[in-house]
């Protein structure tokens, strides 16, 4: 009686895990050698604590922001899955999606966890890259000098403003990723029906997406409000700082847009309970129209018809602000400098030059 040997596993398939492991080991070895070299250098100059602080800060930021991203994405996917409709109308669209649902269902949890893990690692790396900004915010101090526009201590712009900007950008990224995740899950499991007869969105999907949209509008309102302070740091053709157009056109526009975005957030919260986007859609349309008119058209008109005809007069007060701030920063002024007049006399003979 002859026994058949089991088929041999192709060598190419057996090599793939080995190559992956070797690549991972090579990457870890490169990271380790880089960290060890930096540690030895800092230790040689007597600043090993600086290396430890920076390393701990980077690891801490990576872990915290990666966990936040992971929790938000997984939580959004799980909630969208639980809000799926129990009964889906039979249509060509749903029949096509049914095949995808059957293929995904056995490994649904793995797909969600792996996808959320990749996004979490990306967010963690981005957060770790701004460790200096975080440490500057954590160890912030006052300058005991205020800016001329908002009467805010200059330390806010140096230590706090960059960190708040990063938090806003992180919040926008996480909420947008959560909205995309919710859209995909709701569409895949019948909460969103683009081609089926009847309602395109189920009430549960409307409530879920409205809550996320409300968070997005709150972040947008915070961004508009923070943009007001960013005008002090803006660069223009003449100087650095807020110009006549910034103060008289852009600044009021940002304030108005802040309150419009807050109204939109409230309308989306209302949509969570009313399960309709009529009012919220009107609010978003108003925000988009106002953004175009107030942030672009109005400042351009002010610059063209008020500033340019008499730019020297319009910008004189703001140029004086820039000069005063520069003198304060470099400690240059008549009260700090001993000025002595010197009349230079130069005599030259023919052919000397």
C-alpha positions as CSV (number, residue, x, y, z in Angstrom):
1,X,0.0,0.0,0.0
2,X,1.5,3.3,-1.1
3,X,1.2,6.4,1.1
4,X,0.9,9.8,-0.5
5,X,3.1,12.5,0.8
6,X,1.4,15.7,1.8
7,X,2.0,18.4,-0.7
8,X,4.9,20.6,0.1
9,X,4.3,24.2,1.0
10,X,5.7,26.5,-1.7
11,X,8.9,28.1,-0.6
12,X,7.8,31.5,-1.7
13,X,4.9,31.5,0.8
14,X,7.2,30.2,3.6
15,X,9.6,33.0,2.9
16,X,7.1,35.8,3.3
17,X,6.7,35.6,7.1
18,X,10.5,35.3,7.5
19,X,11.1,38.4,5.4
20,X,8.5,40.3,7.4
21,X,10.2,39.3,10.7
22,X,13.6,40.3,9.3
23,X,12.3,43.6,8.1
24,X,10.7,44.3,11.5
25,X,14.0,43.4,13.3
26,X,16.0,45.6,11.0
27,X,13.6,48.5,11.7
28,X,13.8,48.0,15.4
29,X,17.5,47.7,15.3
30,X,17.8,51.0,13.4
31,X,15.5,52.8,16.0
32,X,17.5,51.3,18.9
33,X,20.8,52.3,17.5
34,X,19.6,55.9,16.9
35,X,18.2,56.2,20.4
36,X,21.3,54.7,22.0
37,X,23.6,57.1,20.0
38,X,21.6,60.1,21.1
39,X,21.6,58.9,24.7
40,X,25.4,58.5,24.7
41,X,25.8,62.0,23.2
42,X,23.5,63.7,25.7
43,X,25.3,61.8,28.5
44,X,28.7,62.9,27.2
45,X,27.8,66.6,27.5
46,X,26.1,66.2,30.9
47,X,22.5,66.5,29.8
48,X,21.2,63.0,30.1
49,X,18.0,64.3,31.8
50,X,17.2,66.2,28.7
51,X,17.3,63.0,26.6
52,X,15.1,61.2,29.2
53,X,12.6,64.0,29.3
54,X,12.2,64.2,25.6
55,X,12.0,60.4,25.2
56,X,9.4,60.0,27.9
57,X,7.4,62.9,26.5
58,X,7.4,61.5,23.0
59,X,6.3,58.0,24.2
60,X,3.6,59.5,26.4
61,X,2.2,61.6,23.7
62,X,2.3,58.7,21.3
63,X,0.4,56.4,23.7
64,X,-2.2,59.0,24.8
65,X,-3.2,60.2,21.3
66,X,-3.0,56.8,19.8
67,X,-5.4,55.4,22.4
68,X,-7.8,58.3,21.9
69,X,-7.8,57.7,18.2
70,X,-8.2,54.0,18.6
71,X,-11.0,54.3,21.1
72,X,-12.9,56.9,18.9
73,X,-12.7,54.8,15.7
74,X,-13.5,51.5,17.3
75,X,-16.4,53.1,19.4
76,X,-17.8,54.7,16.2
77,X,-17.7,51.5,14.3
78,X,-19.3,49.5,17.1
79,X,-22.0,52.1,17.6
80,X,-22.8,52.3,13.9
81,X,-22.9,48.5,13.7
82,X,-25.4,48.3,16.6
83,X,-27.6,51.0,15.1
84,X,-27.9,49.0,11.8
85,X,-31.5,48.3,10.8
86,X,-32.9,44.9,11.6
87,X,-34.8,44.8,8.3
88,X,-33.4,46.0,5.0
89,X,-35.6,46.5,1.9
90,X,-34.7,44.1,-0.9
91,X,-33.1,46.0,-3.8
92,X,-30.3,45.5,-6.2
93,X,-28.1,47.7,-4.1
94,X,-28.8,45.7,-0.9
95,X,-28.3,42.4,-2.7
96,X,-24.9,43.6,-3.9
97,X,-24.0,44.7,-0.4
98,X,-25.1,41.4,1.1
99,X,-22.3,39.6,-0.6
100,X,-19.8,42.0,1.0
101,X,-21.4,41.7,4.4
102,X,-21.1,37.9,4.2
103,X,-17.5,38.1,3.2
104,X,-16.6,40.7,5.9
105,X,-18.7,39.2,8.8
106,X,-16.2,36.4,9.8
107,X,-13.3,38.8,10.2
108,X,-15.3,42.0,11.0
109,X,-13.7,42.6,14.4
110,X,-10.2,42.0,13.1
111,X,-10.8,44.5,10.2
112,X,-12.0,47.2,12.6
113,X,-9.2,46.6,15.1
114,X,-6.4,46.5,12.5
115,X,-7.8,49.6,10.7
116,X,-8.2,51.5,13.9
117,X,-4.7,50.4,15.0
118,X,-3.1,51.8,11.8
119,X,-4.9,55.1,12.2
120,X,-3.9,55.2,15.9
121,X,-0.3,54.6,15.2
122,X,-0.4,57.4,12.6
123,X,-2.0,59.8,15.1
124,X,0.5,58.8,17.8
125,X,3.5,59.5,15.6
126,X,2.1,62.9,14.7
127,X,1.6,63.7,18.3
128,X,5.1,62.5,19.3
129,X,6.5,64.8,16.6
130,X,5.3,67.9,18.5
131,X,6.8,67.0,21.9
132,X,8.7,70.3,22.0
133,X,5.4,72.2,21.5
134,X,3.8,70.2,24.4
135,X,6.7,70.8,26.7
136,X,6.7,74.6,25.9
137,X,3.0,74.6,26.8
138,X,3.5,72.5,29.9
139,X,6.3,74.9,31.2
140,X,4.7,78.1,30.0
141,X,5.4,81.4,31.7
142,X,4.4,85.0,31.4
143,X,6.3,87.7,29.6
144,X,4.7,90.5,31.5
145,X,4.1,92.2,28.2
146,X,0.8,92.3,26.3
147,X,0.0,92.7,22.6
148,X,-1.6,95.9,21.4
149,X,-4.7,94.3,19.9
150,X,-6.1,91.8,22.5
151,X,-4.2,92.9,25.6
152,X,-3.1,89.2,26.0
153,X,0.3,88.3,27.5
154,X,2.8,87.6,24.8
155,X,3.6,84.3,26.5
156,X,0.2,83.0,25.2
157,X,1.4,83.3,21.6
158,X,4.8,81.7,22.3
159,X,3.8,78.8,24.5
160,X,0.0,78.2,24.4
161,X,-1.2,79.2,20.9
162,X,0.8,76.5,19.0
163,X,-0.4,73.7,21.3
164,X,-4.1,74.8,21.0
165,X,-3.6,74.8,17.2
166,X,-2.3,71.2,17.3
167,X,-5.2,70.0,19.5
168,X,-7.7,71.5,17.1
169,X,-6.0,69.9,14.1
170,X,-6.0,66.6,16.0
171,X,-9.6,67.0,16.9
172,X,-10.6,67.7,13.3
173,X,-8.7,64.7,12.0
174,X,-10.2,62.3,14.6
175,X,-13.8,63.5,14.1
176,X,-13.5,63.4,10.3
177,X,-12.1,59.8,10.5
178,X,-15.0,58.9,12.8
179,X,-17.5,60.4,10.3
180,X,-16.0,58.4,7.4
181,X,-16.0,55.2,9.6
182,X,-19.7,55.8,10.4
183,X,-20.6,56.5,6.8
184,X,-18.9,53.3,5.6
185,X,-20.5,51.1,8.3
186,X,-24.0,52.6,8.0
187,X,-23.9,52.2,4.2
188,X,-22.5,48.6,4.4
189,X,-25.2,47.5,6.8
190,X,-28.2,49.4,5.3
191,X,-28.3,52.5,7.4
192,X,-27.6,54.5,4.3
193,X,-29.5,53.5,1.1
194,X,-28.4,55.5,-1.9
195,X,-30.3,53.5,-4.6
196,X,-33.1,51.9,-2.6
197,X,-36.7,53.4,-2.6
198,X,-37.8,55.3,0.4
199,X,-35.7,57.2,2.9
200,X,-32.0,57.5,2.1
201,X,-30.9,57.5,5.8
202,X,-32.4,55.7,8.7
203,X,-33.3,57.7,11.8
204,X,-30.5,56.0,13.8
205,X,-27.9,56.9,11.1
206,X,-29.1,60.5,11.1
207,X,-28.8,60.8,14.9
208,X,-25.3,59.2,14.8
209,X,-24.0,61.4,12.0
210,X,-25.6,64.5,13.5
211,X,-23.8,64.0,16.8
212,X,-20.5,63.8,14.9
213,X,-21.3,66.8,12.8
214,X,-22.2,68.8,16.0
215,X,-18.7,68.0,17.3
216,X,-17.2,69.1,14.0
217,X,-19.1,72.4,14.2
218,X,-17.9,73.0,17.8
219,X,-14.3,72.5,16.7
220,X,-14.9,74.8,13.7
221,X,-16.2,77.5,16.1
222,X,-13.1,77.1,18.3
223,X,-10.9,77.3,15.2
224,X,-12.6,80.6,14.1
225,X,-12.1,82.0,17.6
226,X,-8.5,81.0,17.7
227,X,-7.9,82.5,14.2
228,X,-8.6,85.9,15.8
229,X,-5.5,85.7,17.9
230,X,-3.5,84.3,14.9
231,X,-3.9,87.7,13.2
232,X,-1.3,89.1,15.6
233,X,1.2,86.6,14.1
234,X,0.2,87.1,10.4
235,X,2.7,88.3,7.8
236,X,1.8,90.9,5.2
237,X,3.6,92.9,2.6
238,X,4.7,95.7,5.0
239,X,5.2,94.2,8.4
240,X,4.4,91.3,10.8
241,X,1.2,91.6,12.8
242,X,-2.4,92.6,12.4
243,X,-3.0,95.1,9.6
244,X,-5.9,97.6,9.1
245,X,-7.8,95.1,7.0
246,X,-7.2,92.3,9.6
247,X,-8.5,94.4,12.5
248,X,-11.5,96.1,10.7
249,X,-12.6,93.2,8.4
250,X,-11.1,89.9,9.2
251,X,-11.4,90.1,12.9
252,X,-15.2,90.9,12.9
253,X,-15.7,88.2,10.3
254,X,-14.0,85.6,12.4
255,X,-16.2,86.6,15.4
256,X,-19.4,86.4,13.3
257,X,-18.4,83.0,11.9
258,X,-17.7,81.7,15.4
259,X,-21.3,82.3,16.4
260,X,-22.7,80.9,13.2
261,X,-20.7,77.7,13.7
262,X,-22.0,77.5,17.2
263,X,-25.6,77.9,15.9
264,X,-24.9,75.1,13.4
265,X,-23.7,72.9,16.3
266,X,-26.9,73.5,18.1
267,X,-28.9,72.7,15.0
268,X,-27.1,69.4,14.6
269,X,-27.9,68.6,18.2
270,X,-31.5,69.3,17.5
271,X,-31.3,67.0,14.5
272,X,-30.2,64.1,16.8
273,X,-33.6,64.2,18.4
274,X,-35.8,65.3,15.5
275,X,-34.0,62.9,13.1
276,X,-34.1,65.4,10.2
277,X,-31.3,67.6,8.7
278,X,-33.5,70.4,7.3
279,X,-32.5,73.1,9.8
280,X,-28.9,71.8,10.1
281,X,-28.6,71.9,6.3
282,X,-29.8,75.5,6.2
283,X,-27.3,76.4,9.0
284,X,-24.4,74.8,7.1
285,X,-25.4,76.6,3.9
286,X,-25.4,79.9,5.8
287,X,-22.0,79.1,7.3
288,X,-20.5,78.3,3.8
289,X,-22.0,81.5,2.3
290,X,-20.9,83.6,5.2
291,X,-17.4,82.1,5.0
292,X,-17.0,83.1,1.4
293,X,-18.5,86.6,1.9
294,X,-16.9,87.5,5.2
295,X,-13.6,85.8,5.0
296,X,-12.7,86.5,1.4
297,X,-14.9,89.1,-0.3
298,X,-15.3,91.6,2.5
299,X,-11.5,91.8,3.4
300,X,-10.7,92.1,-0.3
301,X,-13.1,95.0,-0.7
302,X,-11.7,96.8,2.4
303,X,-8.2,96.3,1.2
304,X,-8.9,97.5,-2.3
305,X,-11.2,100.6,-1.6
306,X,-10.2,101.7,1.9
307,X,-6.5,100.8,2.4
308,X,-4.8,101.1,-1.0
309,X,-5.9,104.7,-1.8
310,X,-4.3,105.9,1.4
311,X,-2.2,103.0,2.6
312,X,0.3,105.1,4.6
313,X,-2.4,106.7,6.7
314,X,-4.4,103.5,7.2
315,X,-1.5,101.4,8.2
316,X,0.4,104.0,10.2
317,X,-1.0,103.0,13.6
318,X,-0.3,99.4,13.0
319,X,3.2,100.0,11.8
320,X,3.8,101.9,15.0
321,X,2.6,98.8,16.9
322,X,5.1,96.7,15.0
323,X,7.9,99.2,15.7
324,X,7.0,99.4,19.4
325,X,6.9,95.6,19.7
326,X,10.2,95.2,18.0
327,X,11.9,97.8,20.3
328,X,10.4,96.0,23.3
329,X,11.6,92.6,22.1
330,X,15.1,93.8,21.5
331,X,15.2,96.2,24.4
332,X,15.8,99.2,22.2
333,X,14.5,102.6,23.1
334,X,15.4,106.0,24.2
335,X,14.9,105.1,27.8
336,X,17.4,102.2,27.5
337,X,20.0,103.6,25.2
338,X,22.5,106.4,25.8
339,X,22.4,108.4,22.6
340,X,25.3,110.7,21.8
341,X,25.3,113.0,18.8
342,X,28.4,112.8,16.6
343,X,29.0,115.0,13.7
344,X,31.3,113.2,11.3
345,X,33.6,115.3,9.1
346,X,35.4,113.7,6.2
347,X,38.1,115.5,4.2
348,X,39.7,114.0,1.2
349,X,42.5,115.2,-1.1
350,X,42.6,114.9,-4.8
351,X,43.3,111.3,-5.9
352,X,42.8,109.8,-2.5
353,X,39.7,107.9,-3.4
